[in-house]
Each structure stands twice: as structure tokens, then as C-alpha cells.
Amino acid sequence: MTAFFDTARRSLAVLIGFSIPISVALTNILCPLALLLMLAEGQYKQKFSTLRRHPIVAAAVLLFAVMVLGFFYTPVSFLEAGRILDK
């Protein structure tokens, strides 16, 4: 059963890659579906340790941290800045 989830998750990752330039709505549907498959597959410790060591994840977390710091520096209202950060 784990092999099925792994294959389905990898297929969804490829579909997400193709859907990004084509349709934002399709990407918004496929991303949570891939996350649900990842959660259903189990093996959380292994997945978390893999994510912690991956350089792209580190870059994404760093980018998000810079955006959060910019949230407190912006001259616009916190409500508007929160909407931008939510994107």
C-alpha cells in the first residue's frame, strides 16, 4: 500500500509541475491532494528528516522568514500585509 501512495504522490508532483504555468486553480487542487497522500502514507520521522536536510526547503524557510520580518517593517496596515503574507 505504501508503494501505491508513493507512486501517486510522485505522479501528483509531476502534475503540479506541469500545472503551475497553466492553471493556478488546478495547482491549488493538486497541492493539498499531494499533502493528503503524504500524510496517509505515514513514515513521518523519515519524511521530516529528509525535509530538514534538503537545501531547497532551507531556502524556502529562509525566504519565508525574510517575508515575515518584512511584515513588521512595512508601512501598510497589518491587515493588508497579512493578506500579502498569506499568498
PDB file of N, CA, C and O in Angstrom:
ATOM      1  N   MET A   1       0.817  -1.194   0.000  1.00  0.00           N
ATOM      2  CA  MET A   1       0.000   0.000   0.000  1.00  0.00           C
ATOM      3  C   MET A   1       0.864   1.263   0.000  1.00  0.00           C
ATOM      4  O   MET A   1       0.502   2.265  -0.617  1.00  0.00           O
ATOM      5  N   THR A   2       1.998   1.215   0.688  1.00  0.00           N
ATOM      6  CA  THR A   2       2.888   2.372   0.723  1.00  0.00           C
ATOM      7  C   THR A   2       3.432   2.673  -0.667  1.00  0.00           C
ATOM      8  O   THR A   2       3.617   3.837  -1.021  1.00  0.00           O
ATOM      9  N   ALA A   3       3.690   1.636  -1.457  1.00  0.00           N
ATOM     10  CA  ALA A   3       4.193   1.852  -2.818  1.00  0.00           C
ATOM     11  C   ALA A   3       3.151   2.581  -3.664  1.00  0.00           C
ATOM     12  O   ALA A   3       3.496   3.414  -4.503  1.00  0.00           O
ATOM     13  N   PHE A   4       1.880   2.263  -3.440  1.00  0.00           N
ATOM     14  CA  PHE A   4       0.810   2.957  -4.168  1.00  0.00           C
ATOM     15  C   PHE A   4       0.801   4.439  -3.827  1.00  0.00           C
ATOM     16  O   PHE A   4       0.733   5.286  -4.718  1.00  0.00           O
ATOM     17  N   PHE A   5       0.871   4.754  -2.523  1.00  0.00           N
ATOM     18  CA  PHE A   5       0.869   6.156  -2.104  1.00  0.00           C
ATOM     19  C   PHE A   5       2.098   6.885  -2.648  1.00  0.00           C
ATOM     20  O   PHE A   5       2.007   8.034  -3.080  1.00  0.00           O
ATOM     21  N   ASP A   6       3.236   6.213  -2.624  1.00  0.00           N
ATOM     22  CA  ASP A   6       4.468   6.828  -3.116  1.00  0.00           C
ATOM     23  C   ASP A   6       4.367   7.131  -4.607  1.00  0.00           C
ATOM     24  O   ASP A   6       4.745   8.217  -5.046  1.00  0.00           O
ATOM     25  N   THR A   7       3.865   6.186  -5.380  1.00  0.00           N
ATOM     26  CA  THR A   7       3.707   6.386  -6.824  1.00  0.00           C
ATOM     27  C   THR A   7       2.696   7.490  -7.111  1.00  0.00           C
ATOM     28  O   THR A   7       2.922   8.334  -7.978  1.00  0.00           O
ATOM     29  N   ALA A   8       1.584   7.483  -6.384  1.00  0.00           N
ATOM     30  CA  ALA A   8       0.562   8.514  -6.586  1.00  0.00           C
ATOM     31  C   ALA A   8       1.096   9.892  -6.214  1.00  0.00           C
ATOM     32  O   ALA A   8       0.821  10.873  -6.905  1.00  0.00           O
ATOM     33  N   ARG A   9       1.854   9.968  -5.131  1.00  0.00           N
ATOM     34  CA  ARG A   9       2.415  11.251  -4.694  1.00  0.00           C
ATOM     35  C   ARG A   9       3.426  11.777  -5.708  1.00  0.00           C
ATOM     36  O   ARG A   9       3.447  12.971  -6.005  1.00  0.00           O
ATOM     37  N   ARG A  10       4.257  10.892  -6.234  1.00  0.00           N
ATOM     38  CA  ARG A  10       5.231  11.315  -7.244  1.00  0.00           C
ATOM     39  C   ARG A  10       4.530  11.755  -8.538  1.00  0.00           C
ATOM     40  O   ARG A  10       4.949  12.717  -9.182  1.00  0.00           O
ATOM     41  N   SER A  11       3.477  11.052  -8.905  1.00  0.00           N
ATOM     42  CA  SER A  11       2.716  11.444 -10.099  1.00  0.00           C
ATOM     43  C   SER A  11       2.070  12.808  -9.905  1.00  0.00           C
ATOM     44  O   SER A  11       2.048  13.629 -10.822  1.00  0.00           O
ATOM     45  N   LEU A  12       1.542  13.048  -8.704  1.00  0.00           N
ATOM     46  CA  LEU A  12       0.961  14.354  -8.415  1.00  0.00           C
ATOM     47  C   LEU A  12       2.017  15.451  -8.452  1.00  0.00           C
ATOM     48  O   LEU A  12       1.734  16.566  -8.891  1.00  0.00           O
ATOM     49  N   ALA A  13       3.221  15.151  -8.001  1.00  0.00           N
ATOM     50  CA  ALA A  13       4.296  16.146  -8.049  1.00  0.00           C
ATOM     51  C   ALA A  13       4.603  16.537  -9.493  1.00  0.00           C
ATOM     52  O   ALA A  13       4.831  17.710  -9.788  1.00  0.00           O
ATOM     53  N   VAL A  14       4.608  15.564 -10.381  1.00  0.00           N
ATOM     54  CA  VAL A  14       4.840  15.855 -11.801  1.00  0.00           C
ATOM     55  C   VAL A  14       3.684  16.678 -12.365  1.00  0.00           C
ATOM     56  O   VAL A  14       3.902  17.638 -13.104  1.00  0.00           O
ATOM     57  N   LEU A  15       2.448  16.297 -12.013  1.00  0.00           N
ATOM     58  CA  LEU A  15       1.288  17.055 -12.480  1.00  0.00           C
ATOM     59  C   LEU A  15       1.299  18.490 -11.958  1.00  0.00           C
ATOM     60  O   LEU A  15       0.925  19.421 -12.671  1.00  0.00           O
ATOM     61  N   ILE A  16       1.727  18.656 -10.719  1.00  0.00           N
ATOM     62  CA  ILE A  16       1.826  20.007 -10.158  1.00  0.00           C
ATOM     63  C   ILE A  16       2.849  20.820 -10.949  1.00  0.00           C
ATOM     64  O   ILE A  16       2.620  21.992 -11.249  1.00  0.00           O
ATOM     65  N   GLY A  17       3.968  20.201 -11.280  1.00  0.00           N
ATOM     66  CA  GLY A  17       4.981  20.898 -12.067  1.00  0.00           C
ATOM     67  C   GLY A  17       4.457  21.352 -13.418  1.00  0.00           C
ATOM     68  O   GLY A  17       4.792  22.443 -13.878  1.00  0.00           O
ATOM     69  N   PHE A  18       3.638  20.527 -14.058  1.00  0.00           N
ATOM     70  CA  PHE A  18       3.071  20.911 -15.344  1.00  0.00           C
ATOM     71  C   PHE A  18       1.930  21.906 -15.204  1.00  0.00           C
ATOM     72  O   PHE A  18       1.703  22.714 -16.105  1.00  0.00           O
ATOM     73  N   SER A  19       1.209  21.861 -14.091  1.00  0.00           N
ATOM     74  CA  SER A  19       0.038  22.729 -13.941  1.00  0.00           C
ATOM     75  C   SER A  19       0.382  24.138 -13.480  1.00  0.00           C
ATOM     76  O   SER A  19      -0.434  25.046 -13.641  1.00  0.00           O
ATOM     77  N   ILE A  20       1.566  24.347 -12.913  1.00  0.00           N
ATOM     78  CA  ILE A  20       1.921  25.679 -12.395  1.00  0.00           C
ATOM     79  C   ILE A  20       1.815  26.760 -13.478  1.00  0.00           C
ATOM     80  O   ILE A  20       1.183  27.786 -13.224  1.00  0.00           O
ATOM     81  N   PRO A  21       2.398  26.588 -14.668  1.00  0.00           N
ATOM     82  CA  PRO A  21       2.261  27.669 -15.658  1.00  0.00           C
ATOM     83  C   PRO A  21       0.907  27.689 -16.368  1.00  0.00           C
ATOM     84  O   PRO A  21       0.585  28.656 -17.059  1.00  0.00           O
ATOM     85  N   ILE A  22       0.118  26.635 -16.205  1.00  0.00           N
ATOM     86  CA  ILE A  22      -1.138  26.533 -16.946  1.00  0.00           C
ATOM     87  C   ILE A  22      -2.328  27.026 -16.136  1.00  0.00           C
ATOM     88  O   ILE A  22      -3.113  27.843 -16.617  1.00  0.00           O
ATOM     89  N   SER A  23      -2.467  26.534 -14.906  1.00  0.00           N
ATOM     90  CA  SER A  23      -3.673  26.814 -14.134  1.00  0.00           C
ATOM     91  C   SER A  23      -3.357  26.887 -12.647  1.00  0.00           C
ATOM     92  O   SER A  23      -2.899  25.915 -12.046  1.00  0.00           O
ATOM     93  N   VAL A  24      -3.605  28.044 -12.068  1.00  0.00           N
ATOM     94  CA  VAL A  24      -3.410  28.209 -10.628  1.00  0.00           C
ATOM     95  C   VAL A  24      -4.452  27.396  -9.866  1.00  0.00           C
ATOM     96  O   VAL A  24      -4.151  26.817  -8.822  1.00  0.00           O
ATOM     97  N   ALA A  25      -5.679  27.354 -10.387  1.00  0.00           N
ATOM     98  CA  ALA A  25      -6.742  26.611  -9.713  1.00  0.00           C
ATOM     99  C   ALA A  25      -6.410  25.122  -9.650  1.00  0.00           C
ATOM    100  O   ALA A  25      -6.625  24.484  -8.619  1.00  0.00           O
ATOM    101  N   LEU A  26      -5.895  24.570 -10.731  1.00  0.00           N
ATOM    102  CA  LEU A  26      -5.514  23.158 -10.731  1.00  0.00           C
ATOM    103  C   LEU A  26      -4.370  22.903  -9.757  1.00  0.00           C
ATOM    104  O   LEU A  26      -4.352  21.880  -9.073  1.00  0.00           O
ATOM    105  N   THR A  27      -3.423  23.823  -9.693  1.00  0.00           N
ATOM    106  CA  THR A  27      -2.327  23.699  -8.733  1.00  0.00           C
ATOM    107  C   THR A  27      -2.854  23.742  -7.308  1.00  0.00           C
ATOM    108  O   THR A  27      -2.384  22.998  -6.448  1.00  0.00           O
ATOM    109  N   ASN A  28      -3.833  24.614  -7.051  1.00  0.00           N
ATOM    110  CA  ASN A  28      -4.428  24.713  -5.718  1.00  0.00           C
ATOM    111  C   ASN A  28      -5.211  23.466  -5.339  1.00  0.00           C
ATOM    112  O   ASN A  28      -5.420  23.212  -4.152  1.00  0.00           O
ATOM    113  N   ILE A  29      -5.637  22.702  -6.294  1.00  0.00           N
ATOM    114  CA  ILE A  29      -6.322  21.432  -6.012  1.00  0.00           C
ATOM    115  C   ILE A  29      -5.306  20.315  -5.810  1.00  0.00           C
ATOM    116  O   ILE A  29      -5.455  19.497  -4.903  1.00  0.00           O
ATOM    117  N   LEU A  30      -4.275  20.274  -6.648  1.00  0.00           N
ATOM    118  CA  LEU A  30      -3.313  19.177  -6.603  1.00  0.00           C
ATOM    119  C   LEU A  30      -2.388  19.234  -5.385  1.00  0.00           C
ATOM    120  O   LEU A  30      -2.015  18.190  -4.852  1.00  0.00           O
ATOM    121  N   CYS A  31      -2.016  20.427  -4.940  1.00  0.00           N
ATOM    122  CA  CYS A  31      -1.092  20.540  -3.795  1.00  0.00           C
ATOM    123  C   CYS A  31      -1.671  19.948  -2.509  1.00  0.00           C
ATOM    124  O   CYS A  31      -0.993  19.150  -1.861  1.00  0.00           O
ATOM    125  N   PRO A  32      -2.900  20.307  -2.110  1.00  0.00           N
ATOM    126  CA  PRO A  32      -3.449  19.663  -0.906  1.00  0.00           C
ATOM    127  C   PRO A  32      -3.661  18.163  -1.085  1.00  0.00           C
ATOM    128  O   PRO A  32      -3.538  17.397  -0.129  1.00  0.00           O
ATOM    129  N   LEU A  33      -3.978  17.746  -2.300  1.00  0.00           N
ATOM    130  CA  LEU A  33      -4.139  16.317  -2.555  1.00  0.00           C
ATOM    131  C   LEU A  33      -2.819  15.581  -2.354  1.00  0.00           C
ATOM    132  O   LEU A  33      -2.799  14.491  -1.782  1.00  0.00           O
ATOM    133  N   ALA A  34      -1.726  16.162  -2.815  1.00  0.00           N
ATOM    134  CA  ALA A  34      -0.406  15.559  -2.600  1.00  0.00           C
ATOM    135  C   ALA A  34      -0.062  15.532  -1.116  1.00  0.00           C
ATOM    136  O   ALA A  34       0.524  14.564  -0.632  1.00  0.00           O
ATOM    137  N   LEU A  35      -0.421  16.583  -0.398  1.00  0.00           N
ATOM    138  CA  LEU A  35      -0.176  16.619   1.045  1.00  0.00           C
ATOM    139  C   LEU A  35      -0.986  15.544   1.766  1.00  0.00           C
ATOM    140  O   LEU A  35      -0.473  14.892   2.675  1.00  0.00           O
ATOM    141  N   LEU A  36      -2.235  15.354   1.374  1.00  0.00           N
ATOM    142  CA  LEU A  36      -3.055  14.301   1.986  1.00  0.00           C
ATOM    143  C   LEU A  36      -2.473  12.915   1.725  1.00  0.00           C
ATOM    144  O   LEU A  36      -2.468  12.063   2.614  1.00  0.00           O
ATOM    145  N   LEU A  37      -1.987  12.690   0.520  1.00  0.00           N
ATOM    146  CA  LEU A  37      -1.359  11.401   0.222  1.00  0.00           C
ATOM    147  C   LEU A  37      -0.098  11.200   1.048  1.00  0.00           C
ATOM    148  O   LEU A  37       0.180  10.094   1.510  1.00  0.00           O
ATOM    149  N   MET A  38       0.662  12.269   1.231  1.00  0.00           N
ATOM    150  CA  MET A  38       1.870  12.167   2.039  1.00  0.00           C
ATOM    151  C   MET A  38       1.523  11.850   3.494  1.00  0.00           C
ATOM    152  O   MET A  38       2.212  11.060   4.139  1.00  0.00           O
ATOM    153  N   LEU A  39       0.464  12.462   4.005  1.00  0.00           N
ATOM    154  CA  LEU A  39       0.038  12.182   5.379  1.00  0.00           C
ATOM    155  C   LEU A  39      -0.519  10.769   5.518  1.00  0.00           C
ATOM    156  O   LEU A  39      -0.314  10.121   6.544  1.00  0.00           O
ATOM    157  N   ALA A  40      -1.223  10.289   4.494  1.00  0.00           N
ATOM    158  CA  ALA A  40      -1.794   8.945   4.548  1.00  0.00           C
ATOM    159  C   ALA A  40      -0.718   7.870   4.449  1.00  0.00           C
ATOM    160  O   ALA A  40      -0.910   6.748   4.916  1.00  0.00           O
ATOM    161  N   GLU A  41       0.398   8.210   3.848  1.00  0.00           N
ATOM    162  CA  GLU A  41       1.471   7.231   3.654  1.00  0.00           C
ATOM    163  C   GLU A  41       2.183   6.878   4.953  1.00  0.00           C
ATOM    164  O   GLU A  41       2.694   5.767   5.095  1.00  0.00           O
ATOM    165  N   GLY A  42       2.223   7.811   5.904  1.00  0.00           N
ATOM    166  CA  GLY A  42       2.920   7.550   7.168  1.00  0.00           C
ATOM    167  C   GLY A  42       4.403   7.852   7.065  1.00  0.00           C
ATOM    168  O   GLY A  42       4.818   8.656   6.230  1.00  0.00           O
ATOM    169  N   GLN A  43       5.204   7.216   7.905  1.00  0.00           N
ATOM    170  CA  GLN A  43       6.666   7.382   7.953  1.00  0.00           C
ATOM    171  C   GLN A  43       7.041   8.853   8.147  1.00  0.00           C
ATOM    172  O   GLN A  43       7.847   9.404   7.396  1.00  0.00           O
ATOM    173  N   TYR A  44       6.445   9.478   9.166  1.00  0.00           N
ATOM    174  CA  TYR A  44       6.617  10.911   9.380  1.00  0.00           C
ATOM    175  C   TYR A  44       8.041  11.282   9.779  1.00  0.00           C
ATOM    176  O   TYR A  44       8.559  12.299   9.319  1.00  0.00           O
ATOM    177  N   LYS A  45       8.680  10.482  10.623  1.00  0.00           N
ATOM    178  CA  LYS A  45      10.049  10.799  11.053  1.00  0.00           C
ATOM    179  C   LYS A  45      11.008  10.818   9.871  1.00  0.00           C
ATOM    180  O   LYS A  45      11.852  11.708   9.759  1.00  0.00           O
ATOM    181  N   GLN A  46      10.875   9.846   9.002  1.00  0.00           N
ATOM    182  CA  GLN A  46      11.748   9.773   7.828  1.00  0.00           C
ATOM    183  C   GLN A  46      11.517  10.969   6.903  1.00  0.00           C
ATOM    184  O   GLN A  46      12.472  11.561   6.402  1.00  0.00           O
ATOM    185  N   LYS A  47      10.259  11.320   6.681  1.00  0.00           N
ATOM    186  CA  LYS A  47       9.951  12.452   5.808  1.00  0.00           C
ATOM    187  C   LYS A  47      10.456  13.764   6.406  1.00  0.00           C
ATOM    188  O   LYS A  47      11.006  14.602   5.691  1.00  0.00           O
ATOM    189  N   PHE A  48      10.271  13.942   7.713  1.00  0.00           N
ATOM    190  CA  PHE A  48      10.711  15.176   8.358  1.00  0.00           C
ATOM    191  C   PHE A  48      12.230  15.309   8.310  1.00  0.00           C
ATOM    192  O   PHE A  48      12.753  16.398   8.073  1.00  0.00           O
ATOM    193  N   SER A  49      12.939  14.203   8.535  1.00  0.00           N
ATOM    194  CA  SER A  49      14.404  14.280   8.487  1.00  0.00           C
ATOM    195  C   SER A  49      14.891  14.557   7.062  1.00  0.00           C
ATOM    196  O   SER A  49      15.889  15.251   6.873  1.00  0.00           O
ATOM    197  N   THR A  50      14.197  14.022   6.070  1.00  0.00           N
ATOM    198  CA  THR A  50      14.551  14.302   4.679  1.00  0.00           C
ATOM    199  C   THR A  50      14.323  15.777   4.353  1.00  0.00           C
ATOM    200  O   THR A  50      15.148  16.403   3.687  1.00  0.00           O
ATOM    201  N   LEU A  51      13.212  16.326   4.820  1.00  0.00           N
ATOM    202  CA  LEU A  51      12.926  17.739   4.576  1.00  0.00           C
ATOM    203  C   LEU A  51      13.930  18.647   5.272  1.00  0.00           C
ATOM    204  O   LEU A  51      14.329  19.671   4.716  1.00  0.00           O
ATOM    205  N   ARG A  52      14.340  18.285   6.479  1.00  0.00           N
ATOM    206  CA  ARG A  52      15.294  19.111   7.224  1.00  0.00           C
ATOM    207  C   ARG A  52      16.643  19.201   6.526  1.00  0.00           C
ATOM    208  O   ARG A  52      17.318  20.226   6.618  1.00  0.00           O
ATOM    209  N   ARG A  53      17.045  18.141   5.829  1.00  0.00           N
ATOM    210  CA  ARG A  53      18.360  18.122   5.177  1.00  0.00           C
ATOM    211  C   ARG A  53      18.339  18.685   3.766  1.00  0.00           C
ATOM    212  O   ARG A  53      19.400  18.906   3.184  1.00  0.00           O
ATOM    213  N   HIS A  54      17.172  18.922   3.205  1.00  0.00           N
ATOM    214  CA  HIS A  54      17.081  19.340   1.809  1.00  0.00           C
ATOM    215  C   HIS A  54      17.383  20.832   1.671  1.00  0.00           C
ATOM    216  O   HIS A  54      16.780  21.646   2.370  1.00  0.00           O
ATOM    217  N   PRO A  55      18.311  21.206   0.774  1.00  0.00           N
ATOM    218  CA  PRO A  55      18.697  22.620   0.665  1.00  0.00           C
ATOM    219  C   PRO A  55      17.583  23.520   0.128  1.00  0.00           C
ATOM    220  O   PRO A  55      17.535  24.700   0.476  1.00  0.00           O
ATOM    221  N   ILE A  56      16.700  23.002  -0.697  1.00  0.00           N
ATOM    222  CA  ILE A  56      15.612  23.828  -1.223  1.00  0.00           C
ATOM    223  C   ILE A  56      14.624  24.170  -0.118  1.00  0.00           C
ATOM    224  O   ILE A  56      14.087  25.278  -0.086  1.00  0.00           O
ATOM    225  N   VAL A  57      14.381  23.235   0.782  1.00  0.00           N
ATOM    226  CA  VAL A  57      13.495  23.512   1.913  1.00  0.00           C
ATOM    227  C   VAL A  57      14.112  24.583   2.800  1.00  0.00           C
ATOM    228  O   VAL A  57      13.407  25.466   3.288  1.00  0.00           O
ATOM    229  N   ALA A  58      15.411  24.513   3.011  1.00  0.00           N
ATOM    230  CA  ALA A  58      16.089  25.529   3.823  1.00  0.00           C
ATOM    231  C   ALA A  58      15.963  26.904   3.168  1.00  0.00           C
ATOM    232  O   ALA A  58      15.742  27.898   3.859  1.00  0.00           O
ATOM    233  N   ALA A  59      16.101  26.968   1.856  1.00  0.00           N
ATOM    234  CA  ALA A  59      15.961  28.244   1.151  1.00  0.00           C
ATOM    235  C   ALA A  59      14.530  28.770   1.247  1.00  0.00           C
ATOM    236  O   ALA A  59      14.323  29.973   1.410  1.00  0.00           O
ATOM    237  N   ALA A  60      13.547  27.884   1.148  1.00  0.00           N
ATOM    238  CA  ALA A  60      12.148  28.306   1.248  1.00  0.00           C
ATOM    239  C   ALA A  60      11.825  28.826   2.645  1.00  0.00           C
ATOM    240  O   ALA A  60      11.122  29.826   2.788  1.00  0.00           O
ATOM    241  N   VAL A  61      12.333  28.155   3.670  1.00  0.00           N
ATOM    242  CA  VAL A  61      12.103  28.606   5.047  1.00  0.00           C
ATOM    243  C   VAL A  61      12.787  29.949   5.280  1.00  0.00           C
ATOM    244  O   VAL A  61      12.227  30.820   5.946  1.00  0.00           O
ATOM    245  N   LEU A  62      13.976  30.123   4.746  1.00  0.00           N
ATOM    246  CA  LEU A  62      14.682  31.395   4.882  1.00  0.00           C
ATOM    247  C   LEU A  62      13.923  32.518   4.171  1.00  0.00           C
ATOM    248  O   LEU A  62      13.807  33.620   4.707  1.00  0.00           O
ATOM    249  N   LEU A  63      13.414  32.251   2.989  1.00  0.00           N
ATOM    250  CA  LEU A  63      12.632  33.242   2.259  1.00  0.00           C
ATOM    251  C   LEU A  63      11.379  33.623   3.042  1.00  0.00           C
ATOM    252  O   LEU A  63      11.035  34.803   3.128  1.00  0.00           O
ATOM    253  N   PHE A  64      10.698  32.637   3.609  1.00  0.00           N
ATOM    254  CA  PHE A  64       9.500  32.925   4.399  1.00  0.00           C
ATOM    255  C   PHE A  64       9.849  33.744   5.634  1.00  0.00           C
ATOM    256  O   PHE A  64       9.096  34.641   6.011  1.00  0.00           O
ATOM    257  N   ALA A  65      10.975  33.451   6.268  1.00  0.00           N
ATOM    258  CA  ALA A  65      11.399  34.215   7.446  1.00  0.00           C
ATOM    259  C   ALA A  65      11.680  35.671   7.076  1.00  0.00           C
ATOM    260  O   ALA A  65      11.345  36.579   7.837  1.00  0.00           O
ATOM    261  N   VAL A  66      12.287  35.896   5.923  1.00  0.00           N
ATOM    262  CA  VAL A  66      12.541  37.265   5.466  1.00  0.00           C
ATOM    263  C   VAL A  66      11.220  37.981   5.188  1.00  0.00           C
ATOM    264  O   VAL A  66      11.081  39.168   5.484  1.00  0.00           O
ATOM    265  N   MET A  67      10.254  37.263   4.622  1.00  0.00           N
ATOM    266  CA  MET A  67       8.947  37.866   4.374  1.00  0.00           C
ATOM    267  C   MET A  67       8.245  38.228   5.678  1.00  0.00           C
ATOM    268  O   MET A  67       7.601  39.273   5.764  1.00  0.00           O
ATOM    269  N   VAL A  68       8.364  37.377   6.687  1.00  0.00           N
ATOM    270  CA  VAL A  68       7.758  37.677   7.988  1.00  0.00           C
ATOM    271  C   VAL A  68       8.431  38.894   8.613  1.00  0.00           C
ATOM    272  O   VAL A  68       7.751  39.744   9.188  1.00  0.00           O
ATOM    273  N   LEU A  69       9.742  38.990   8.513  1.00  0.00           N
ATOM    274  CA  LEU A  69      10.436  40.176   9.020  1.00  0.00           C
ATOM    275  C   LEU A  69       9.991  41.430   8.264  1.00  0.00           C
ATOM    276  O   LEU A  69       9.821  42.490   8.866  1.00  0.00           O
ATOM    277  N   GLY A  70       9.807  41.315   6.976  1.00  0.00           N
ATOM    278  CA  GLY A  70       9.316  42.435   6.182  1.00  0.00           C
ATOM    279  C   GLY A  70       7.902  42.832   6.551  1.00  0.00           C
ATOM    280  O   GLY A  70       7.515  43.989   6.389  1.00  0.00           O
ATOM    281  N   PHE A  71       7.133  41.881   7.044  1.00  0.00           N
ATOM    282  CA  PHE A  71       5.769  42.140   7.509  1.00  0.00           C
ATOM    283  C   PHE A  71       5.773  43.190   8.617  1.00  0.00           C
ATOM    284  O   PHE A  71       4.878  44.034   8.667  1.00  0.00           O
ATOM    285  N   PHE A  72       6.753  43.151   9.494  1.00  0.00           N
ATOM    286  CA  PHE A  72       6.815  44.104  10.599  1.00  0.00           C
ATOM    287  C   PHE A  72       7.450  45.437  10.187  1.00  0.00           C
ATOM    288  O   PHE A  72       7.357  46.413  10.930  1.00  0.00           O
ATOM    289  N   TYR A  73       8.082  45.492   9.035  1.00  0.00           N
ATOM    290  CA  TYR A  73       8.774  46.692   8.586  1.00  0.00           C
ATOM    291  C   TYR A  73       7.920  47.529   7.629  1.00  0.00           C
ATOM    292  O   TYR A  73       8.242  48.691   7.384  1.00  0.00           O
ATOM    293  N   THR A  74       6.859  46.972   7.096  1.00  0.00           N
ATOM    294  CA  THR A  74       6.089  47.618   6.041  1.00  0.00           C
ATOM    295  C   THR A  74       5.283  48.818   6.549  1.00  0.00           C
ATOM    296  O   THR A  74       4.833  48.824   7.695  1.00  0.00           O
ATOM    297  N   PRO A  75       5.101  49.831   5.696  1.00  0.00           N
ATOM    298  CA  PRO A  75       4.296  50.985   6.111  1.00  0.00           C
ATOM    299  C   PRO A  75       2.787  50.767   5.959  1.00  0.00           C
ATOM    300  O   PRO A  75       2.003  51.572   6.462  1.00  0.00           O
ATOM    301  N   VAL A  76       2.366  49.699   5.278  1.00  0.00           N
ATOM    302  CA  VAL A  76       0.932  49.444   5.112  1.00  0.00           C
ATOM    303  C   VAL A  76       0.367  48.841   6.389  1.00  0.00           C
ATOM    304  O   VAL A  76       1.112  48.464   7.294  1.00  0.00           O
ATOM    305  N   SER A  77      -0.962  48.756   6.453  1.00  0.00           N
ATOM    306  CA  SER A  77      -1.608  48.218   7.650  1.00  0.00           C
ATOM    307  C   SER A  77      -1.293  46.730   7.797  1.00  0.00           C
ATOM    308  O   SER A  77      -0.953  46.046   6.831  1.00  0.00           O
ATOM    309  N   PHE A  78      -1.417  46.251   9.034  1.00  0.00           N
ATOM    310  CA  PHE A  78      -1.142  44.837   9.290  1.00  0.00           C
ATOM    311  C   PHE A  78      -2.128  43.938   8.554  1.00  0.00           C
ATOM    312  O   PHE A  78      -1.774  42.827   8.161  1.00  0.00           O
ATOM    313  N   LEU A  79      -3.362  44.405   8.363  1.00  0.00           N
ATOM    314  CA  LEU A  79      -4.354  43.602   7.649  1.00  0.00           C
ATOM    315  C   LEU A  79      -3.926  43.382   6.196  1.00  0.00           C
ATOM    316  O   LEU A  79      -3.978  42.261   5.691  1.00  0.00           O
ATOM    317  N   GLU A  80      -3.505  44.452   5.536  1.00  0.00           N
ATOM    318  CA  GLU A  80      -3.062  44.329   4.144  1.00  0.00           C
ATOM    319  C   GLU A  80      -1.769  43.519   4.040  1.00  0.00           C
ATOM    320  O   GLU A  80      -1.619  42.696   3.137  1.00  0.00           O
ATOM    321  N   ALA A  81      -0.850  43.752   4.955  1.00  0.00           N
ATOM    322  CA  ALA A  81       0.404  42.992   4.948  1.00  0.00           C
ATOM    323  C   ALA A  81       0.134  41.517   5.216  1.00  0.00           C
ATOM    324  O   ALA A  81       0.799  40.652   4.645  1.00  0.00           O
ATOM    325  N   GLY A  82      -0.830  41.224   6.074  1.00  0.00           N
ATOM    326  CA  GLY A  82      -1.194  39.831   6.348  1.00  0.00           C
ATOM    327  C   GLY A  82      -1.753  39.136   5.125  1.00  0.00           C
ATOM    328  O   GLY A  82      -1.487  37.955   4.899  1.00  0.00           O
ATOM    329  N   ARG A  83      -2.535  39.871   4.328  1.00  0.00           N
ATOM    330  CA  ARG A  83      -3.062  39.281   3.091  1.00  0.00           C
ATOM    331  C   ARG A  83      -1.937  38.968   2.107  1.00  0.00           C
ATOM    332  O   ARG A  83      -1.964  37.944   1.425  1.00  0.00           O
ATOM    333  N   ILE A  84      -0.963  39.847   2.043  1.00  0.00           N
ATOM    334  CA  ILE A  84       0.180  39.617   1.154  1.00  0.00           C
ATOM    335  C   ILE A  84       0.996  38.421   1.646  1.00  0.00           C
ATOM    336  O   ILE A  84       1.431  37.587   0.853  1.00  0.00           O
ATOM    337  N   LEU A  85       1.197  38.348   2.958  1.00  0.00           N
ATOM    338  CA  LEU A  85       1.951  37.237   3.539  1.00  0.00           C
ATOM    339  C   LEU A  85       1.206  35.919   3.365  1.00  0.00           C
ATOM    340  O   LEU A  85       1.826  34.864   3.230  1.00  0.00           O
ATOM    341  N   ASP A  86      -0.120  35.978   3.368  1.00  0.00           N
ATOM    342  CA  ASP A  86      -0.943  34.777   3.219  1.00  0.00           C
ATOM    343  C   ASP A  86      -0.801  34.166   1.831  1.00  0.00           C
ATOM    344  O   ASP A  86      -0.985  32.960   1.664  1.00  0.00           O
ATOM    345  N   LYS A  87      -0.476  34.982   0.839  1.00  0.00           N
ATOM    346  CA  LYS A  87      -0.317  34.459  -0.524  1.00  0.00           C
ATOM    347  C   LYS A  87       0.825  33.494  -0.555  1.00  0.00           C
ATOM    348  O   LYS A  87       1.132  32.935  -1.608  1.00  0.00           O
TER     349      LYS A  87
END
